[in-house]
């Protein structure tokens, strides 16, 4: 079995109470898929930057996962045909 490796890099940026994240998946052939996420600290909450990082990163990874799944389903539809794609148990 051939082992494959994809790399995901998460980039975080903070500006005041806002944290934004970008998750970038790169495959061996150089294809890229990106997801984004944001978090905003409630002014009544204590300032703990790691929490904003965690929430923004998790939202970026969730967005990335949704986009990757959509690409996969599109590829299934193209290879199997739209009618058959719905009956596949991928």
N, C-alpha and C positions, 0 to 999 in steps of 0.2 A: 504494500500500500504506500502510495506516495504521500509524504507529509507536506502540507502547505502551511504557509504562514502569511497572515494578513496583519498589518500594523494599524493600530488606532492611536492617534495622538489627540490629546485634549488640551486646548488652549483656553486659559482663563484670563479675564480682565476685570478689574474692579474700578468702579468710579463712584465714590461716596458709598451709598447704601445699595448700589446696584452691582451685580456680578453677572457677566455674560460668559458663555462658554461655547466653544466650537469643537466638535468632535469630527476628526477626519480619518476615514478608513482608506488605506491604500493597499491594493492587491499587488501580487507579484508582477502583473503586466502593467502596473502604473495607473490602473483605473482608480478613481477617487469618488467617494460618496461622503457628503458632509451633513452633519446635523447641528442644530443650534439650540441653546437653552438660556434662560435668564432666571435670576433670583433677585428679589428685592427685600431687604431687611425692614421689618416694621420698626418705626422709630421707638416704639415702646420696648422692644427686645434688646438684650445686651448685644454689644458689638463683638461677634465671634466670626471673623472672616472665613474660617474653615467651613462653617455651616452654609454660607452663601456659595462657596466653591463646590461643596458636595451636592447641593440642590441644583445649581446651574449645570454642573457636569452630568448629573443623572438625567436631567431633562434633555441635554444635548445628545446623550447616548440613546435615550428613548426615541428622539426624533430620528437619529441615525438608523436605529433598528427598524422603525416604520418605513423609512425610505428604502432600506435594503430589502425588506420583505416585499415591498411594492415592485422593486426591480426583479426580484425572483419570480413573483407571480406573473409579471409581464413576460419574462423569458419562458415560463411554462406555457403560457398562452400562445406564444409565437412558435414554440417547438412542437406543441401537441395540438394546436388549434383551439380557438376559444370555446367551442362546444365541449371538447374533451377535457380542457383544463379544469373546468368546474367539478368534474367527477374524479380528478386525480387526488390521491391521498398523500400528497406531499406534506 
